[in-house]
Amino acid sequence: MACSGSRNSFVALGAGTMPSALVRLLQTVFSEEWGLNLRNRVAHGLATEADCSQANLDKVLHNALLLAGIRLVEQDDGSEGGETGGGSAAGVK
């Protein structure tokens, strides 16, 4: 997967892909046992008062803003232009 972009945006080349750093960040904050695991702790009623800290709120809000900036883009089927690999799957921009 190749990524390019500026400070405020990125382009992930390839059908249905997201930058691995973003995937790792989301996993760390929300779902992995070795991370904060906030989604699981809240969803299963295991969250403590310490889990409801300003620092964790900042992390959740930061991730929500990152996800809000992602747009799905239609990829060309490869018949016109330079991209190959085909299909009309949506990529992430």
Chimera marker file (.cmm) of the C-alpha trace (Angstrom):
<marker_set name="trace">
<marker id="1" x="0.000" y="0.000" z="0.000" r="1" g="1" b="0" radius="0.5"/>
<marker id="2" x="1.307" y="3.424" z="-0.862" r="1" g="1" b="0" radius="0.5"/>
<marker id="3" x="0.290" y="6.575" z="0.940" r="1" g="1" b="0" radius="0.5"/>
<marker id="4" x="0.840" y="10.172" z="0.056" r="1" g="1" b="0" radius="0.5"/>
<marker id="5" x="-0.577" y="13.407" z="1.282" r="1" g="1" b="0" radius="0.5"/>
<marker id="6" x="-0.148" y="16.458" z="3.425" r="1" g="1" b="0" radius="0.5"/>
<marker id="7" x="-0.569" y="17.122" z="7.105" r="1" g="1" b="0" radius="0.5"/>
<marker id="8" x="-4.368" y="17.214" z="6.851" r="1" g="1" b="0" radius="0.5"/>
<marker id="9" x="-5.077" y="14.510" z="4.308" r="1" g="1" b="0" radius="0.5"/>
<marker id="10" x="-3.818" y="11.257" z="2.919" r="1" g="1" b="0" radius="0.5"/>
<marker id="11" x="-4.544" y="8.990" z="0.024" r="1" g="1" b="0" radius="0.5"/>
<marker id="12" x="-4.428" y="5.231" z="0.465" r="1" g="1" b="0" radius="0.5"/>
<marker id="13" x="-3.876" y="3.488" z="-2.837" r="1" g="1" b="0" radius="0.5"/>
<marker id="14" x="-5.532" y="0.094" z="-3.106" r="1" g="1" b="0" radius="0.5"/>
<marker id="15" x="-9.053" y="-1.205" z="-2.772" r="1" g="1" b="0" radius="0.5"/>
<marker id="16" x="-10.475" y="-0.982" z="0.728" r="1" g="1" b="0" radius="0.5"/>
<marker id="17" x="-7.243" y="-0.062" z="2.458" r="1" g="1" b="0" radius="0.5"/>
<marker id="18" x="-6.455" y="2.353" z="5.243" r="1" g="1" b="0" radius="0.5"/>
<marker id="19" x="-2.991" y="3.425" z="6.319" r="1" g="1" b="0" radius="0.5"/>
<marker id="20" x="-1.572" y="0.855" z="8.717" r="1" g="1" b="0" radius="0.5"/>
<marker id="21" x="-0.700" y="3.583" z="11.247" r="1" g="1" b="0" radius="0.5"/>
<marker id="22" x="-4.376" y="4.616" z="11.435" r="1" g="1" b="0" radius="0.5"/>
<marker id="23" x="-5.506" y="1.012" z="11.818" r="1" g="1" b="0" radius="0.5"/>
<marker id="24" x="-2.961" y="0.495" z="14.609" r="1" g="1" b="0" radius="0.5"/>
<marker id="25" x="-4.101" y="3.695" z="16.365" r="1" g="1" b="0" radius="0.5"/>
<marker id="26" x="-7.760" y="2.650" z="16.252" r="1" g="1" b="0" radius="0.5"/>
<marker id="27" x="-6.923" y="-0.823" z="17.530" r="1" g="1" b="0" radius="0.5"/>
<marker id="28" x="-4.796" y="0.573" z="20.341" r="1" g="1" b="0" radius="0.5"/>
<marker id="29" x="-7.440" y="2.962" z="21.609" r="1" g="1" b="0" radius="0.5"/>
<marker id="30" x="-10.564" y="0.878" z="21.089" r="1" g="1" b="0" radius="0.5"/>
<marker id="31" x="-10.106" y="-2.868" z="20.852" r="1" g="1" b="0" radius="0.5"/>
<marker id="32" x="-6.783" y="-4.432" z="21.739" r="1" g="1" b="0" radius="0.5"/>
<marker id="33" x="-6.081" y="-5.933" z="25.149" r="1" g="1" b="0" radius="0.5"/>
<marker id="34" x="-2.540" y="-4.534" z="25.000" r="1" g="1" b="0" radius="0.5"/>
<marker id="35" x="-3.962" y="-1.043" z="24.378" r="1" g="1" b="0" radius="0.5"/>
<marker id="36" x="-6.559" y="1.071" z="26.130" r="1" g="1" b="0" radius="0.5"/>
<marker id="37" x="-9.345" y="-1.286" z="25.010" r="1" g="1" b="0" radius="0.5"/>
<marker id="38" x="-11.953" y="1.438" z="25.596" r="1" g="1" b="0" radius="0.5"/>
<marker id="39" x="-14.668" y="0.051" z="23.310" r="1" g="1" b="0" radius="0.5"/>
<marker id="40" x="-14.634" y="-3.327" z="24.990" r="1" g="1" b="0" radius="0.5"/>
<marker id="41" x="-14.452" y="-1.885" z="28.496" r="1" g="1" b="0" radius="0.5"/>
<marker id="42" x="-17.437" y="0.414" z="27.895" r="1" g="1" b="0" radius="0.5"/>
<marker id="43" x="-19.485" y="-2.078" z="25.858" r="1" g="1" b="0" radius="0.5"/>
<marker id="44" x="-19.103" y="-4.840" z="28.453" r="1" g="1" b="0" radius="0.5"/>
<marker id="45" x="-19.677" y="-2.635" z="31.485" r="1" g="1" b="0" radius="0.5"/>
<marker id="46" x="-16.078" y="-2.889" z="32.715" r="1" g="1" b="0" radius="0.5"/>
<marker id="47" x="-15.223" y="0.811" z="32.500" r="1" g="1" b="0" radius="0.5"/>
<marker id="48" x="-14.023" y="2.387" z="35.707" r="1" g="1" b="0" radius="0.5"/>
<marker id="49" x="-14.078" y="6.006" z="36.777" r="1" g="1" b="0" radius="0.5"/>
<marker id="50" x="-10.428" y="6.216" z="35.707" r="1" g="1" b="0" radius="0.5"/>
<marker id="51" x="-11.435" y="5.159" z="32.166" r="1" g="1" b="0" radius="0.5"/>
<marker id="52" x="-13.621" y="8.292" z="31.968" r="1" g="1" b="0" radius="0.5"/>
<marker id="53" x="-10.671" y="10.672" z="32.150" r="1" g="1" b="0" radius="0.5"/>
<marker id="54" x="-10.034" y="13.789" z="30.108" r="1" g="1" b="0" radius="0.5"/>
<marker id="55" x="-7.041" y="12.061" z="28.487" r="1" g="1" b="0" radius="0.5"/>
<marker id="56" x="-9.199" y="9.171" z="27.237" r="1" g="1" b="0" radius="0.5"/>
<marker id="57" x="-11.893" y="11.576" z="26.067" r="1" g="1" b="0" radius="0.5"/>
<marker id="58" x="-9.226" y="13.419" z="24.061" r="1" g="1" b="0" radius="0.5"/>
<marker id="59" x="-8.131" y="10.142" z="22.451" r="1" g="1" b="0" radius="0.5"/>
<marker id="60" x="-11.692" y="9.176" z="21.523" r="1" g="1" b="0" radius="0.5"/>
<marker id="61" x="-12.443" y="12.631" z="20.105" r="1" g="1" b="0" radius="0.5"/>
<marker id="62" x="-9.165" y="12.656" z="18.168" r="1" g="1" b="0" radius="0.5"/>
<marker id="63" x="-10.009" y="9.296" z="16.574" r="1" g="1" b="0" radius="0.5"/>
<marker id="64" x="-13.562" y="10.414" z="15.773" r="1" g="1" b="0" radius="0.5"/>
<marker id="65" x="-12.176" y="13.474" z="13.978" r="1" g="1" b="0" radius="0.5"/>
<marker id="66" x="-9.705" y="11.315" z="12.051" r="1" g="1" b="0" radius="0.5"/>
<marker id="67" x="-12.506" y="8.988" z="10.955" r="1" g="1" b="0" radius="0.5"/>
<marker id="68" x="-14.718" y="11.927" z="10.010" r="1" g="1" b="0" radius="0.5"/>
<marker id="69" x="-12.012" y="13.073" z="7.591" r="1" g="1" b="0" radius="0.5"/>
<marker id="70" x="-11.966" y="9.785" z="5.674" r="1" g="1" b="0" radius="0.5"/>
<marker id="71" x="-13.849" y="9.683" z="2.414" r="1" g="1" b="0" radius="0.5"/>
<marker id="72" x="-14.615" y="6.625" z="0.325" r="1" g="1" b="0" radius="0.5"/>
<marker id="73" x="-13.663" y="7.104" z="-3.299" r="1" g="1" b="0" radius="0.5"/>
<marker id="74" x="-14.665" y="5.020" z="-6.274" r="1" g="1" b="0" radius="0.5"/>
<marker id="75" x="-11.728" y="3.419" z="-8.007" r="1" g="1" b="0" radius="0.5"/>
<marker id="76" x="-11.543" y="3.091" z="-11.741" r="1" g="1" b="0" radius="0.5"/>
<marker id="77" x="-11.972" y="-0.435" z="-13.113" r="1" g="1" b="0" radius="0.5"/>
<marker id="78" x="-8.573" y="-0.172" z="-14.798" r="1" g="1" b="0" radius="0.5"/>
<marker id="79" x="-9.901" y="0.065" z="-18.355" r="1" g="1" b="0" radius="0.5"/>
<marker id="80" x="-9.052" y="3.765" z="-18.567" r="1" g="1" b="0" radius="0.5"/>
<marker id="81" x="-5.927" y="5.302" z="-17.124" r="1" g="1" b="0" radius="0.5"/>
<marker id="82" x="-3.008" y="3.901" z="-15.257" r="1" g="1" b="0" radius="0.5"/>
<marker id="83" x="-4.356" y="2.013" z="-12.261" r="1" g="1" b="0" radius="0.5"/>
<marker id="84" x="-4.510" y="-1.743" z="-12.489" r="1" g="1" b="0" radius="0.5"/>
<marker id="85" x="-5.828" y="-4.296" z="-10.101" r="1" g="1" b="0" radius="0.5"/>
<marker id="86" x="-9.362" y="-3.627" z="-11.232" r="1" g="1" b="0" radius="0.5"/>
<marker id="87" x="-12.693" y="-3.994" z="-9.645" r="1" g="1" b="0" radius="0.5"/>
<marker id="88" x="-14.967" y="-1.208" z="-8.675" r="1" g="1" b="0" radius="0.5"/>
<marker id="89" x="-14.179" y="-1.444" z="-4.981" r="1" g="1" b="0" radius="0.5"/>
<marker id="90" x="-14.075" y="1.706" z="-2.949" r="1" g="1" b="0" radius="0.5"/>
<marker id="91" x="-10.799" y="2.904" z="-1.533" r="1" g="1" b="0" radius="0.5"/>
<marker id="92" x="-10.120" y="5.275" z="1.322" r="1" g="1" b="0" radius="0.5"/>
<marker id="93" x="-9.071" y="8.849" z="0.738" r="1" g="1" b="0" radius="0.5"/>
<link id1="1" id2="2" r="1" g="1" b="0" radius="0.2"/>
<link id1="2" id2="3" r="1" g="1" b="0" radius="0.2"/>
<link id1="3" id2="4" r="1" g="1" b="0" radius="0.2"/>
<link id1="4" id2="5" r="1" g="1" b="0" radius="0.2"/>
<link id1="5" id2="6" r="1" g="1" b="0" radius="0.2"/>
<link id1="6" id2="7" r="1" g="1" b="0" radius="0.2"/>
<link id1="7" id2="8" r="1" g="1" b="0" radius="0.2"/>
<link id1="8" id2="9" r="1" g="1" b="0" radius="0.2"/>
<link id1="9" id2="10" r="1" g="1" b="0" radius="0.2"/>
<link id1="10" id2="11" r="1" g="1" b="0" radius="0.2"/>
<link id1="11" id2="12" r="1" g="1" b="0" radius="0.2"/>
<link id1="12" id2="13" r="1" g="1" b="0" radius="0.2"/>
<link id1="13" id2="14" r="1" g="1" b="0" radius="0.2"/>
<link id1="14" id2="15" r="1" g="1" b="0" radius="0.2"/>
<link id1="15" id2="16" r="1" g="1" b="0" radius="0.2"/>
<link id1="16" id2="17" r="1" g="1" b="0" radius="0.2"/>
<link id1="17" id2="18" r="1" g="1" b="0" radius="0.2"/>
<link id1="18" id2="19" r="1" g="1" b="0" radius="0.2"/>
<link id1="19" id2="20" r="1" g="1" b="0" radius="0.2"/>
<link id1="20" id2="21" r="1" g="1" b="0" radius="0.2"/>
<link id1="21" id2="22" r="1" g="1" b="0" radius="0.2"/>
<link id1="22" id2="23" r="1" g="1" b="0" radius="0.2"/>
<link id1="23" id2="24" r="1" g="1" b="0" radius="0.2"/>
<link id1="24" id2="25" r="1" g="1" b="0" radius="0.2"/>
<link id1="25" id2="26" r="1" g="1" b="0" radius="0.2"/>
<link id1="26" id2="27" r="1" g="1" b="0" radius="0.2"/>
<link id1="27" id2="28" r="1" g="1" b="0" radius="0.2"/>
<link id1="28" id2="29" r="1" g="1" b="0" radius="0.2"/>
<link id1="29" id2="30" r="1" g="1" b="0" radius="0.2"/>
<link id1="30" id2="31" r="1" g="1" b="0" radius="0.2"/>
<link id1="31" id2="32" r="1" g="1" b="0" radius="0.2"/>
<link id1="32" id2="33" r="1" g="1" b="0" radius="0.2"/>
<link id1="33" id2="34" r="1" g="1" b="0" radius="0.2"/>
<link id1="34" id2="35" r="1" g="1" b="0" radius="0.2"/>
<link id1="35" id2="36" r="1" g="1" b="0" radius="0.2"/>
<link id1="36" id2="37" r="1" g="1" b="0" radius="0.2"/>
<link id1="37" id2="38" r="1" g="1" b="0" radius="0.2"/>
<link id1="38" id2="39" r="1" g="1" b="0" radius="0.2"/>
<link id1="39" id2="40" r="1" g="1" b="0" radius="0.2"/>
<link id1="40" id2="41" r="1" g="1" b="0" radius="0.2"/>
<link id1="41" id2="42" r="1" g="1" b="0" radius="0.2"/>
<link id1="42" id2="43" r="1" g="1" b="0" radius="0.2"/>
<link id1="43" id2="44" r="1" g="1" b="0" radius="0.2"/>
<link id1="44" id2="45" r="1" g="1" b="0" radius="0.2"/>
<link id1="45" id2="46" r="1" g="1" b="0" radius="0.2"/>
<link id1="46" id2="47" r="1" g="1" b="0" radius="0.2"/>
<link id1="47" id2="48" r="1" g="1" b="0" radius="0.2"/>
<link id1="48" id2="49" r="1" g="1" b="0" radius="0.2"/>
<link id1="49" id2="50" r="1" g="1" b="0" radius="0.2"/>
<link id1="50" id2="51" r="1" g="1" b="0" radius="0.2"/>
<link id1="51" id2="52" r="1" g="1" b="0" radius="0.2"/>
<link id1="52" id2="53" r="1" g="1" b="0" radius="0.2"/>
<link id1="53" id2="54" r="1" g="1" b="0" radius="0.2"/>
<link id1="54" id2="55" r="1" g="1" b="0" radius="0.2"/>
<link id1="55" id2="56" r="1" g="1" b="0" radius="0.2"/>
<link id1="56" id2="57" r="1" g="1" b="0" radius="0.2"/>
<link id1="57" id2="58" r="1" g="1" b="0" radius="0.2"/>
<link id1="58" id2="59" r="1" g="1" b="0" radius="0.2"/>
<link id1="59" id2="60" r="1" g="1" b="0" radius="0.2"/>
<link id1="60" id2="61" r="1" g="1" b="0" radius="0.2"/>
<link id1="61" id2="62" r="1" g="1" b="0" radius="0.2"/>
<link id1="62" id2="63" r="1" g="1" b="0" radius="0.2"/>
<link id1="63" id2="64" r="1" g="1" b="0" radius="0.2"/>
<link id1="64" id2="65" r="1" g="1" b="0" radius="0.2"/>
<link id1="65" id2="66" r="1" g="1" b="0" radius="0.2"/>
<link id1="66" id2="67" r="1" g="1" b="0" radius="0.2"/>
<link id1="67" id2="68" r="1" g="1" b="0" radius="0.2"/>
<link id1="68" id2="69" r="1" g="1" b="0" radius="0.2"/>
<link id1="69" id2="70" r="1" g="1" b="0" radius="0.2"/>
<link id1="70" id2="71" r="1" g="1" b="0" radius="0.2"/>
<link id1="71" id2="72" r="1" g="1" b="0" radius="0.2"/>
<link id1="72" id2="73" r="1" g="1" b="0" radius="0.2"/>
<link id1="73" id2="74" r="1" g="1" b="0" radius="0.2"/>
<link id1="74" id2="75" r="1" g="1" b="0" radius="0.2"/>
<link id1="75" id2="76" r="1" g="1" b="0" radius="0.2"/>
<link id1="76" id2="77" r="1" g="1" b="0" radius="0.2"/>
<link id1="77" id2="78" r="1" g="1" b="0" radius="0.2"/>
<link id1="78" id2="79" r="1" g="1" b="0" radius="0.2"/>
<link id1="79" id2="80" r="1" g="1" b="0" radius="0.2"/>
<link id1="80" id2="81" r="1" g="1" b="0" radius="0.2"/>
<link id1="81" id2="82" r="1" g="1" b="0" radius="0.2"/>
<link id1="82" id2="83" r="1" g="1" b="0" radius="0.2"/>
<link id1="83" id2="84" r="1" g="1" b="0" radius="0.2"/>
<link id1="84" id2="85" r="1" g="1" b="0" radius="0.2"/>
<link id1="85" id2="86" r="1" g="1" b="0" radius="0.2"/>
<link id1="86" id2="87" r="1" g="1" b="0" radius="0.2"/>
<link id1="87" id2="88" r="1" g="1" b="0" radius="0.2"/>
<link id1="88" id2="89" r="1" g="1" b="0" radius="0.2"/>
<link id1="89" id2="90" r="1" g="1" b="0" radius="0.2"/>
<link id1="90" id2="91" r="1" g="1" b="0" radius="0.2"/>
<link id1="91" id2="92" r="1" g="1" b="0" radius="0.2"/>
<link id1="92" id2="93" r="1" g="1" b="0" radius="0.2"/>
</marker_set>
